[in-house]
Amino acid sequence: MQPSDLQDNIAGRLAAVRDRIAAAATRAGRPAQDVTLVAVSKTHPADAVEAALLAGQTVFGENRVQEAAAKFLGFPTTHPEVRLHIIGGLQTNKVRDAVRIADVIETLDRPKLADAIEAAIQREGRAPKLLVEVNVGDEPQKAGVVRQDTDRFIEDCRRRFGPSLIGLMCVPPAGEDPVPHFTWLAERAAHHGLTTVSMGMSADFEVAIACGATWVRVGSAIFGQRAARQE
Ligand SMILES: *Cc1c(COP(=O)(O)O)cnc(C)c1O
C-alpha cells in the first residue's frame, strides 16, 4: 500500500469509529467526551500508528510489552501527546519494562503481578495508572480475576496503589451476549467508586457504551484485520 493510501484508510476508519462512538453515547444519554477511544495497534507497524496520530488519535493499546516498546520507541519525542496502554496479559518478568513505557496497565489480575508492579514502581520512580482485569465469564483459560474474588482484589489493589487504581477492564466470553457481563463490570466499578470502565472491542463497542463503558478498545475496525498470530 502507498503511504498516502494507508493514511487515507486509517483516517477514514477512525472517523467512522469516532462517529459511531458519539452516536452510541448520545443514544445512552451521555456526552461523547465520556468515552475514550483506545486504538489497538497490536501486530500493525509503526507506520499505521503514525497514520492514526496524523488523524488525531493519541491513545493506543498494545498487548505485548516488547512489541510496544519497539514500536513506540520514538514517539515520546516526536509525539509527546501519545498515551500507551498495555492491554494484554502481563508476565512478571515483563513488568519493569511495562512500568517504564506504559501510561496505563489495564491487565492487573493477580497478587503476584501486583507485587511485581509495586516493586517496579519503586525502582522506576514512575507509576502508570492501573485497571483491574476481571474474568467476567469465569473462563478457566482466561486472564483476569474471577468474579467472586473481584471485590477483595480491588480492595487489596487500592491499599497498594491508592489513586493510581482507576478502574476495571474485561473481555467477555466469545459467542455470548456481552450485555450481562458489561453491566456486571460497570456495577462493580461504581460500587468501588472507580470511574474508568474499559470494555467493548470492534464487534461490540456500541453495546459496551450503552452499558457504561468509558474506554473502548478498538483494533480491527481502525487498522484492518490482523494476521492470525494473536488475539
Ligand atoms: C485485540 C484486543 C482488542 C481489540 O480487538 P478488535 O476486535 O480488533 O477491536 C481489545 N482488547 C484486547 C484486550 C485485545 O487483546
The ligand as an SDF file (V2000), in Angstrom:
LIG
                    3D

 15 15  0  0  0  0  0  0  0  0999 V2000
   -7.0140   -7.2140   20.3560 C   0  0  0  0  0  0  0  0  0  0  0  0
   -7.7100   -6.6600   21.5260 C   0  0  0  0  0  0  0  0  0  0  0  0
   -8.6870   -5.6630   21.3700 C   0  0  0  0  0  0  0  0  0  0  0  0
   -9.1400   -5.1290   20.0160 C   0  0  0  0  0  0  0  0  0  0  0  0
   -9.8240   -6.1140   19.3210 O   0  0  0  0  0  0  0  0  0  0  0  0
  -10.5980   -5.7910   17.9280 P   0  0  0  0  0  0  0  0  0  0  0  0
  -11.5980   -6.8710   17.8510 O   0  0  0  0  0  0  0  0  0  0  0  0
   -9.5680   -5.8620   16.8810 O   0  0  0  0  0  0  0  0  0  0  0  0
  -11.1920   -4.4590   18.0670 O   0  0  0  0  0  0  0  0  0  0  0  0
   -9.2580   -5.1540   22.5150 C   0  0  0  0  0  0  0  0  0  0  0  0
   -8.9290   -5.6090   23.7420 N   0  0  0  0  0  0  0  0  0  0  0  0
   -7.9920   -6.5510   23.9300 C   0  0  0  0  0  0  0  0  0  0  0  0
   -7.6670   -6.9990   25.3080 C   0  0  0  0  0  0  0  0  0  0  0  0
   -7.3710   -7.1340   22.8310 C   0  0  0  0  0  0  0  0  0  0  0  0
   -6.4560   -8.0900   23.0260 O   0  0  0  0  0  0  0  0  0  0  0  0
  1  2  1  0
  2  3  1  0
  2 14  2  0
  3  4  1  0
  3 10  2  0
  4  5  1  0
  5  6  1  0
  6  7  2  0
  6  8  1  0
  6  9  1  0
 10 11  1  0
 11 12  2  0
 12 13  1  0
 12 14  1  0
 14 15  1  0
M  END
$$$$
